[in-house]
């Protein structure tokens, strides 16, 4: 990693928090990504700007320096890595924080793949199991499992896709189909894609000395009604990674395996008593810098490539990159 903690601390003052690019058309804000649509100037395309905002418990809780660059570049890495495996929306990456993608109709479901019995949130599979639940998102779980244990097979545990500011809700194949949120055929096609991607992600991660523990995928329909993968793939925001060489020791000791994802921020918030309700506590510089180091380390270890940060003021740079 070619950037030290002092540099990261200084960059905390210039993080990309909000975006307001009038030349890109209608803004559609998200927790981390802001999308822009201009059907006249860019027909069939969407401009996605990945901010430095960090979301935990479905709430924006602050910013982390260079996070948007890491996420955008890792998503681009994975879209390119899986081009022969799945169809996706990525067209171009004109700036470290920007992706140009195909416009599509987003499916109202988040497809969450889980390979291990873990998690710290109120909706996690471990939290449900610990309180005695043995059915989770339509899947039956056996007795006698321990925290962080590998599941017999990866499980698809879907959630509803909430509007900005609301919480996603756990669901199941049967409930989503019965509610009319998605058809049986579309769900099963998306499930096949999610399973294929997760298997490839786990295979690739293991080669890099990591475990891809769980992840979420978002999907949409293109103009011809085909299911394509959108948003991001296997980034530290959408995925949980553990270090392979520390997993068995941690499991035997009943400890949490060493991680390289945003779980660090979520756990810090939990230690402050914050679980997603009310105003979150302000993230200290030290926490933001450590989180940035973890995001950068995740990119480098997962991709096997060095992270090359751009230190320019992000707004001016993006305007120049997009010729606004």
CORKA-V434514 format. One record per pair of residues at least 12 apart in sequence whose C-alpha atoms are under 10 Angstrom apart, sorted by the first residue. I is the first residue (numbers start at 1). J is the second residue. D is the distance in whole Angstrom. If there is no record, write none. Layout:
I,J,D / I,J,D
This chain:
1,293,8 / 1,296,7 / 1,297,7 / 1,300,8 / 1,306,7 / 1,307,7 / 1,308,9 / 1,309,10 / 2,296,10 / 2,306,8 / 2,307,8 / 2,308,8 / 2,309,9 / 3,293,9 / 3,296,9 / 3,307,9 / 3,308,9 / 3,309,8 / 4,289,9 / 4,293,9 / 5,286,9 / 5,289,6 / 5,290,8 / 5,292,9 / 5,293,8 / 6,289,9 / 7,65,10 / 7,289,9 / 7,311,10 / 8,64,9 / 8,65,6 / 8,66,8 / 8,285,9 / 8,286,10 / 8,288,9 / 8,289,6 / 8,290,9 / 8,292,7 / 8,293,8 / 9,64,10 / 9,65,8 / 9,285,6 / 9,286,8 / 9,288,8 / 9,289,6 / 9,290,10 / 9,292,10 / 10,65,9 / 10,285,9 / 10,289,10 / 11,64,9 / 11,65,6 / 11,66,8 / 11,289,9 / 11,311,8 / 11,312,10 / 11,313,10 / 12,52,10 / 12,63,8 / 12,64,7 / 12,65,5 / 12,66,9 / 12,285,7 / 12,288,8 / 12,289,8 / 12,292,10 / 13,63,10 / 13,64,10 / 13,65,8 / 13,285,10 / 14,52,10 / 14,63,10 / 14,64,10 / 14,65,8 / 14,66,10 / 14,311,9 / 14,312,9 / 14,313,7 / 14,314,8 / 14,315,10 / 15,51,8 / 15,52,6 / 15,53,8 / 15,62,10 / 15,63,7 / 15,64,7 / 15,65,5 / 15,66,7 / 15,67,9 / 15,68,9 / 15,313,8 / 15,314,8 / 15,315,10 / 16,49,10 / 16,50,9 / 16,51,5 / 16,52,5 / 16,53,7 / 16,63,8 / 16,64,9 / 16,65,8 / 16,66,8 / 16,67,9 / 16,68,8 / 16,69,10 / 16,97,9 / 16,313,9 / 16,314,6 / 16,315,7 / 17,32,9 / 17,50,10 / 17,51,6 / 17,52,6 / 17,53,6 / 17,54,10 / 17,62,8 / 17,63,7 / 17,64,9 / 17,65,10 / 17,68,10 / 17,314,10 / 17,315,10 / 18,32,10 / 18,33,10 / 18,34,9 / 18,49,10 / 18,50,10 / 18,51,7 / 18,52,9 / 18,53,8 / 18,315,9 / 19,33,9 / 19,34,7 / 19,35,10 / 19,49,8 / 19,50,9 / 19,51,8 / 19,314,10 / 19,315,8 / 20,34,9 / 20,36,10 / 20,315,9 / 21,36,8 / 21,49,10 / 21,315,9 / 21,318,9 / 21,319,8 / 21,324,8 / 22,36,9 / 22,324,9 / 23,36,9 / 23,38,9 / 23,41,10 / 23,319,9 / 23,322,9 / 23,323,9 / 23,324,6 / 24,36,6 / 24,37,7 / 24,38,6 / 24,41,9 / 24,42,9 / 24,46,9 / 24,47,8 / 24,319,10 / 24,322,9 / 24,324,8 / 25,37,5 / 25,38,5 / 25,39,8 / 25,40,9 / 25,41,9 / 25,42,9 / 25,46,10 / 25,47,9 / 26,38,6 / 26,39,9 / 27,47,9 / 27,48,10 / 28,48,9 / 28,164,10 / 29,48,10 / 29,49,10 / 29,164,8 / 30,49,10 / 30,50,9 / 30,51,10 / 30,53,10 / 30,60,10 / 30,163,9 / 30,164,6 / 30,165,9 / 31,50,10 / 31,51,9 / 31,53,7 / 31,54,8 / 31,55,6 / 31,56,10 / 31,58,8 / 31,59,7 / 31,60,6 / 31,61,10 / 31,163,10 / 31,164,7 / 31,165,8 / 32,49,9 / 32,50,6 / 32,51,6 / 32,52,7 / 32,53,5 / 32,54,7 / 32,55,7 / 32,59,10 / 32,60,8 / 32,63,10 / 32,67,10 / 32,68,8 / 32,71,10 / 32,237,9 / 33,47,10 / 33,48,6 / 33,49,6 / 33,50,5 / 33,51,6 / 33,52,9 / 33,53,8 / 33,68,9 / 33,72,10 / 33,97,10 / 33,98,10 / 33,231,9 / 34,47,8 / 34,48,6 / 34,49,5 / 34,50,7 / 34,51,7 / 34,98,10 / 35,47,6 / 35,48,4 / 35,49,6 / 35,50,9 / 35,98,10 / 35,99,10 / 35,100,10 / 36,48,6 / 36,49,8 / 36,100,10 / 37,103,9 / 39,103,10 / 42,100,10 / 42,103,10 / 43,102,9 / 43,103,8 / 44,101,9 / 44,102,6 / 44,103,5 / 44,104,8 / 44,222,10 / 44,223,9 / 45,89,9 / 45,90,10 / 45,91,9 / 45,100,7 / 45,101,6 / 45,102,5 / 45,103,5 / 45,104,9 / 46,89,10 / 46,90,10 / 46,91,10 / 46,99,8 / 46,100,6 / 46,101,5 / 46,102,6 / 46,103,5 / 46,104,9 / 47,92,10 / 47,93,10 / 47,98,7 / 47,99,6 / 47,100,5 / 47,101,6 / 47,102,9 / 47,103,9 / 47,322,10 / 48,72,9 / 48,93,10 / 48,97,8 / 48,98,6 / 48,99,5 / 48,100,6 / 48,101,7 / 48,231,9 / 49,68,8 / 49,69,10 / 49,72,8 / 49,95,9 / 49,96,9 / 49,97,6 / 49,98,5 / 49,99,7 / 49,100,9 / 49,318,9 / 50,67,8 / 50,68,5 / 50,69,7 / 50,70,9 / 50,71,7 / 50,72,6 / 50,73,10 / 50,96,9 / 50,97,5 / 50,98,6 / 50,99,8 / 51,63,8 / 51,64,9 / 51,65,10 / 51,66,9 / 51,67,7 / 51,68,5 / 51,69,8 / 51,71,9 / 51,72,9 / 51,97,7 / 51,98,9 / 51,314,9 / 52,64,5 / 52,65,6 / 52,66,6 / 52,67,5 / 52,68,5 / 52,69,8 / 52,70,9 / 52,71,9 / 52,97,9 / 52,292,10 / 53,65,9 / 53,66,10 / 53,67,8 / 53,68,8 / 54,67,8 / 54,68,9 / 54,237,8 / 54,262,8 / 54,265,9 / 54,266,10 / 54,288,10 / 54,291,10 / 55,237,8 / 55,262,9 / 55,265,9 / 55,266,9 / 55,276,10 / 56,121,9 / 56,237,9 / 56,262,8 / 56,263,9 / 56,265,8 / 56,266,6 / 56,267,10 / 56,269,9 / 56,274,10 / 56,275,9 / 56,276,7 / 56,280,10 / 57,121,7 / 57,122,9 / 57,123,10 / 57,166,10 / 57,167,8 / 57,168,9 / 57,266,8 / 57,269,10 / 57,270,10 / 57,274,9 / 57,275,6 / 57,276,5 / 57,277,9 / 58,162,9 / 58,164,9 / 58,165,7 / 58,166,7 / 58,167,6 / 58,168,7 / 58,275,10 / 58,276,7 / 58,277,10 / 59,164,9 / 59,165,7 / 59,166,8 / 59,167,8 / 59,275,10 / 59,276,6 / 59,277,9 / 59,278,10 / 59,279,9 / 59,280,8 / 60,165,8 / 60,276,9 / 60,279,10 / 60,280,8 / 61,265,9 / 61,266,10 / 61,269,9 / 61,276,9 / 61,279,8 / 61,280,6 / 61,281,8 / 61,282,7 / 61,283,8 / 62,280,9 / 62,281,9 / 62,282,7 / 62,283,7 / 62,284,10 / 62,288,9 / 63,282,10 / 63,283,8 / 63,288,7 / 63,291,10 / 63,292,10 / 64,283,9 / 64,285,9 / 64,287,9 / 64,288,5 / 64,289,7 / 64,290,9 / 64,291,7 / 64,292,6 / 64,293,10 / 64,295,9 / 65,288,7 / 65,289,7 / 65,291,9 / 65,292,6 / 65,293,9 / 65,295,10 / 65,311,10 / 66,96,9 / 66,97,9 / 66,289,10 / 66,292,7 / 66,293,9 / 66,295,9 / 66,296,8 / 66,309,7 / 66,310,8 / 66,311,9 / 66,314,10 / 67,97,9 / 67,236,10 / 67,237,10 / 67,288,10 / 67,291,9 / 67,292,6 / 67,293,10 / 67,294,10 / 67,295,7 / 67,296,8 / 68,96,8 / 68,97,6 / 68,98,9 / 68,295,10 / 69,95,9 / 69,96,5 / 69,97,5 / 69,98,8 / 69,295,10 / 69,296,9 / 69,307,9 / 69,308,9 / 69,309,7 / 69,310,8 / 69,314,10 / 70,96,8 / 70,97,8 / 70,235,8 / 70,236,9 / 70,292,9 / 70,295,7 / 70,296,6 / 70,297,10 / 70,298,9 / 70,299,7 / 70,300,10 / 70,307,8 / 70,308,9 / 70,309,8 / 71,96,9 / 71,97,8 / 71,232,8 / 71,233,9 / 71,234,9 / 71,235,6 / 71,236,7 / 71,237,8 / 71,238,10 / 71,295,8 / 71,296,9 / 71,298,10 / 71,299,8 / 72,93,8 / 72,95,9 / 72,96,7 / 72,97,6 / 72,98,7 / 72,99,7 / 72,231,10 / 72,232,8 / 72,233,10 / 72,235,9 / 73,93,8 / 73,95,9 / 73,96,7 / 73,97,8 / 73,98,9 / 73,99,9 / 73,232,10 / 73,235,9 / 73,299,8 / 73,303,10 / 73,307,9 / 73,308,10 / 74,232,8 / 74,233,8 / 74,234,8 / 74,235,6 / 74,236,9 / 74,295,10 / 74,296,10 / 74,298,9 / 74,299,6 / 74,300,9 / 74,302,9 / 74,303,8 / 74,307,10 / 75,90,9 / 75,99,9 / 75,230,10 / 75,231,8 / 75,232,5 / 75,233,5 / 75,234,7 / 75,235,6 / 75,236,10 / 75,238,10 / 75,299,10 / 76,90,7 / 76,91,10 / 76,92,9 / 76,93,8 / 76,99,8 / 76,232,8 / 76,233,8 / 76,235,10 / 77,232,10 / 77,233,9 / 77,234,10 / 77,235,10 / 77,299,9 / 77,302,10 / 77,303,7 / 77,305,10 / 78,197,10 / 78,201,9 / 78,232,8 / 78,233,6 / 78,234,7 / 78,235,9 / 78,302,10 / 78,303,8 / 79,91,10 / 79,229,9 / 79,230,9 / 79,231,10 / 79,232,8 / 79,233,7 / 79,234,10 / 81,200,10 / 81,201,10 / 81,204,10 / 81,303,10 / 82,197,8 / 82,200,8 / 82,201,9 / 82,233,9 / 85,193,9 / 85,196,8 / 85,197,8 / 85,200,9 / 86,193,7 / 86,194,9 / 86,196,8 / 86,197,8 / 86,227,9 / 86,228,7 / 86,229,7 / 87,193,9 / 87,222,10 / 87,226,9 / 87,227,8 / 87,228,5 / 87,229,6 / 87,230,9 / 88,101,9 / 88,102,8 / 88,219,9 / 88,220,9 / 88,222,9 / 88,227,9 / 88,228,5 / 88,229,5 / 88,230,6 / 88,231,9 / 88,232,10 / 89,101,5 / 89,102,5 / 89,103,8 / 89,104,8 / 89,219,9 / 89,220,9 / 89,221,10 / 89,222,9 / 89,228,7 / 89,229,6 / 89,230,6 / 89,231,8 / 89,232,10 / 90,102,7 / 90,103,10 / 90,229,9 / 90,230,8 / 90,231,9 / 90,232,10 / 93,321,10 / 94,318,9 / 94,321,6 / 94,322,7 / 95,310,10 / 95,314,10 / 95,317,8 / 95,318,6 / 95,319,10 / 95,320,9 / 95,321,6 / 95,322,8 / 96,308,10 / 96,309,8 / 96,310,7 / 96,314,9 / 96,317,9 / 96,318,8 / 96,321,9 / 97,310,10 / 97,314,8 / 97,315,10 / 97,317,10 / 97,318,8 / 98,318,8 / 98,321,9 / 98,322,9 / 99,231,10 / 101,230,8 / 101,231,9 / 102,222,8 / 102,223,10 / 102,228,10 / 102,230,9 / 103,220,9 / 103,221,9 / 103,222,7 / 103,223,8 / 103,230,10 / 104,219,9 / 104,220,6 / 104,221,5 / 104,222,5 / 104,223,7 / 104,224,10 / 104,225,9 / 104,226,10 / 104,227,9 / 104,228,9 / 104,230,9 / 105,219,9 / 105,220,5 / 105,221,5 / 105,222,7 / 105,223,8 / 105,225,9 / 105,227,9 / 105,228,10 / 106,161,10 / 106,218,8 / 106,219,6 / 106,220,4 / 106,221,6 / 106,222,9 / 106,227,9 / 106,228,9 / 106,229,10 / 106,230,8 / 106,231,10 / 107,160,10 / 107,161,8 / 107,181,8 / 107,182,8 / 107,186,9 / 107,187,9 / 107,190,10 / 107,218,7 / 107,219,6 / 107,220,5 / 107,221,7 / 107,227,9 / 107,228,10 / 107,230,10 / 108,159,9 / 108,160,6 / 108,161,5 / 108,162,8 / 108,163,10 / 108,176,10 / 108,181,7 / 108,182,8 / 108,218,9 / 108,219,9 / 108,220,9 / 109,158,7 / 109,159,6 / 109,160,5 / 109,161,5 / 109,162,9 / 109,168,9 / 109,169,10 / 109,171,9 / 109,176,8 / 109,181,8 / 109,182,8 / 109,187,9 / 109,190,10 / 109,217,9 / 109,218,7 / 109,219,8 / 109,220,10 / 110,156,10 / 110,157,9 / 110,158,6 / 110,159,5 / 110,160,6 / 110,161,6 / 110,162,9 / 110,168,9 / 110,169,10 / 110,170,10 / 110,171,10 / 110,216,6 / 110,217,6 / 110,218,5 / 110,219,8 / 111,156,7 / 111,157,7 / 111,158,5 / 111,159,7 / 111,160,9 / 111,161,9 / 111,187,9 / 111,190,8 / 111,191,8 / 111,193,10 / 111,194,7 / 111,195,10 / 111,215,8 / 111,216,5 / 111,217,5 / 111,218,6 / 111,219,8 / 112,155,8 / 112,156,6 / 112,157,5 / 112,158,5 / 112,159,7 / 112,170,10 / 112,191,10 / 112,194,8 / 112,195,10 / 112,198,10 / 112,214,7 / 112,215,6 / 112,216,4 / 112,217,6 / 112,218,9 / 112,238,9 / 112,239,9 / 113,154,6 / 113,155,6 / 113,156,5 / 113,157,6 / 113,158,8 / 113,191,9 / 113,194,7 / 113,195,7 / 113,197,10 / 113,198,7 / 113,199,10 / 113,213,9 / 113,214,5 / 113,215,5 / 113,216,6 / 113,217,8 / 113,239,9 / 114,150,9 / 114,151,8 / 114,153,9 / 114,154,5 / 114,155,5 / 114,156,6 / 114,157,7 / 114,198,9 / 114,212,9 / 114,213,6 / 114,214,4 / 114,215,7 / 114,216,9 / 114,239,10 / 114,240,10 / 115,148,9 / 115,149,9 / 115,150,6 / 115,151,6 / 115,152,8 / 115,153,7 / 115,154,4 / 115,155,7 / 115,156,9 / 115,198,9 / 115,199,10 / 115,202,9 / 115,211,9 / 115,212,8 / 115,213,5 / 115,214,6 / 115,215,9 / 116,146,10 / 116,147,8 / 116,148,6 / 116,149,6 / 116,150,4 / 116,151,5 / 116,152,9 / 116,153,9 / 116,154,8 / 116,155,9 / 116,211,10 / 116,212,9 / 116,213,6 / 116,214,7 / 117,129,8 / 117,130,10 / 117,141,10 / 117,145,8 / 117,146,7 / 117,147,6 / 117,148,5 / 117,149,5 / 117,150,6 / 117,151,6 / 117,213,9 / 117,214,10 / 118,146,9 / 118,147,6 / 118,148,5 / 118,149,7 / 118,150,9 / 118,151,10 / 118,213,9 / 118,214,9 / 118,240,10 / 118,256,9 / 119,147,9 / 119,148,8 / 119,213,10 / 119,214,10 / 119,240,9 / 119,256,10 / 119,263,9 / 120,263,9 / 120,266,8 / 120,267,8 / 120,270,9 / 120,275,10 / 121,266,9 / 121,267,9 / 121,270,9 / 121,275,8 / 121,276,9 / 122,275,8 / 122,276,10 / 123,136,10 / 123,168,10 / 123,169,8 / 123,170,7 / 124,136,9 / 124,170,9 / 125,137,9 / 125,141,10 / 125,147,10 / 125,157,9 / 126,145,10 / 126,146,9 / 126,147,7 / 126,148,8 / 126,149,10 / 127,147,9 / 129,141,8 / 129,142,10 / 129,143,9 / 129,145,9 / 129,146,9 / 129,147,9 / 130,145,10 / 130,146,9 / 130,147,8 / 136,155,10 / 136,157,8 / 136,170,9 / 136,171,9 / 136,172,8 / 137,155,9 / 137,156,8 / 137,157,5 / 137,158,7 / 137,159,9 / 137,170,7 / 137,171,5 / 137,172,5 / 137,173,8 / 137,174,9 / 137,175,9 / 138,155,10 / 138,156,9 / 138,157,8 / 138,158,10 / 138,171,8 / 138,172,5 / 138,173,7 / 138,174,8 / 138,175,9 / 139,155,8 / 139,156,9 / 139,157,8 / 139,172,8 / 139,173,10 / 146,251,9 / 146,254,8 / 147,251,8 / 147,254,8 / 147,255,9 / 147,256,9 / 148,213,9 / 148,247,9 / 148,248,10 / 148,250,9 / 148,251,7 / 148,254,9 / 148,255,9 / 148,256,7 / 148,257,8 / 149,247,10 / 149,248,10 / 149,251,7 / 150,213,9 / 154,195,8 / 154,198,8 / 154,199,9 / 154,213,9 / 154,214,9 / 155,191,10 / 155,195,9 / 155,214,9 / 156,172,9 / 156,173,9 / 156,191,7 / 156,192,10 / 156,194,8 / 156,195,8 / 156,214,10 / 156,215,10 / 156,216,9 / 157,170,7 / 157,171,7 / 157,172,7 / 157,173,8 / 157,216,9 / 158,170,6 / 158,171,6 / 158,172,6 / 158,173,7 / 158,176,9 / 158,187,10 / 158,191,10 / 158,216,9 / 158,217,10 / 159,171,5 / 159,172,7 / 159,173,10 / 159,176,9 / 159,216,10 / 160,172,9 / 160,176,8 / 160,181,9 / 161,218,9 / 167,276,9 / 173,187,7 / 173,188,9 / 173,191,10 / 174,187,10 / 186,221,10 / 186,225,10 / 186,226,9 / 186,227,8 / 187,227,10 / 189,226,10 / 189,227,7 / 190,217,9 / 190,218,9 / 190,219,7 / 190,220,9 / 190,227,7 / 190,228,9 / 190,229,9 / 191,217,10 / 193,217,9 / 193,219,9 / 193,227,9 / 193,228,9 / 193,229,8 / 194,215,10 / 194,216,9 / 194,217,7 / 194,218,9 / 194,219,9 / 194,229,9 / 197,215,10 / 197,217,9 / 197,229,10 / 197,233,9 / 197,234,9 / 198,212,8 / 198,213,9 / 198,214,8 / 198,215,8 / 198,216,9 / 198,217,9 / 198,233,10 / 198,234,9 / 199,212,9 / 200,212,10 / 201,213,10 / 201,214,10 / 201,215,9 / 201,233,9 / 201,234,7 / 201,302,10 / 202,214,9 / 202,234,10 / 202,241,10 / 204,302,8 / 204,303,9 / 205,234,10 / 205,241,8 / 205,242,10 / 205,243,9 / 205,244,9 / 205,301,9 / 205,302,6 / 205,303,9 / 206,242,10 / 206,243,9 / 206,244,7 / 206,302,9 / 207,244,10 / 207,302,9 / 208,243,9 / 208,244,9 / 208,300,10 / 208,301,6 / 208,302,6 / 208,303,8 / 208,304,7 / 209,242,9 / 209,243,6 / 209,244,5 / 209,245,7 / 209,246,10 / 209,301,8 / 209,302,8 / 210,241,6 / 210,242,6 / 210,243,5 / 210,244,5 / 210,245,8 / 210,246,10 / 210,247,9 / 210,259,9 / 210,260,9 / 210,298,10 / 210,301,8 / 210,302,8 / 211,240,8 / 211,241,5 / 211,242,5 / 211,243,6 / 211,244,6 / 211,245,9 / 211,247,9 / 211,259,9 / 211,302,10 / 212,234,8 / 212,239,7 / 212,240,6 / 212,241,5 / 212,242,7 / 212,243,9 / 212,244,9 / 212,302,10 / 213,239,7 / 213,240,5 / 213,241,6 / 213,242,7 / 213,259,10 / 214,234,9 / 214,238,8 / 214,239,6 / 214,240,5 / 214,241,8 / 215,233,8 / 215,234,6 / 215,235,8 / 215,236,9 / 215,237,9 / 215,238,5 / 215,239,4 / 215,240,6 / 215,241,9 / 216,232,9 / 216,233,8 / 216,234,8 / 216,235,10 / 216,237,9 / 216,238,6 / 216,239,7 / 216,240,10 / 217,229,7 / 217,230,8 / 217,231,8 / 217,232,7 / 217,233,7 / 217,234,8 / 217,238,8 / 217,239,9 / 218,230,6 / 218,231,6 / 218,232,8 / 218,233,9 / 218,238,10 / 219,231,8 / 219,232,10 / 234,302,9 / 235,261,8 / 235,262,10 / 235,295,9 / 235,298,8 / 235,299,8 / 235,302,9 / 236,260,7 / 236,261,5 / 236,262,6 / 236,263,9 / 236,294,9 / 236,295,6 / 236,296,9 / 236,297,10 / 236,298,7 / 236,299,8 / 236,302,10 / 237,261,7 / 237,262,6 / 237,263,9 / 237,295,9 / 238,261,9 / 238,262,9 / 239,260,10 / 239,261,7 / 239,262,9 / 239,263,10 / 240,259,7 / 240,260,8 / 240,261,6 / 240,262,8 / 240,263,7 / 241,257,9 / 241,258,9 / 241,259,6 / 241,260,6 / 241,261,6 / 241,262,10 / 241,263,9 / 241,298,8 / 241,302,9 / 242,256,9 / 242,257,6 / 242,258,6 / 242,259,4 / 242,260,6 / 242,261,8 / 242,298,10 / 243,257,7 / 243,258,6 / 243,259,6 / 243,260,8 / 243,301,10 / 244,257,9 / 244,258,9 / 244,259,10 / 245,257,9 / 245,258,9 / 246,258,6 / 246,259,9 / 247,259,10 / 259,294,9 / 259,298,9 / 260,291,9 / 260,293,9 / 260,294,5 / 260,295,7 / 260,296,9 / 260,297,7 / 260,298,6 / 260,299,9 / 260,301,9 / 260,302,10 / 261,291,8 / 261,292,10 / 261,294,6 / 261,295,6 / 261,296,10 / 261,297,9 / 261,298,7 / 261,299,10 / 262,291,7 / 262,292,9 / 262,294,8 / 262,295,8 / 263,291,9 / 264,287,9 / 264,290,9 / 264,291,7 / 264,294,9 / 265,283,9 / 265,287,7 / 265,288,8 / 265,290,9 / 265,291,7 / 268,281,10 / 268,283,9 / 268,287,8 / 269,281,7 / 269,282,9 / 269,283,8 / 296,308,9 / 296,309,9
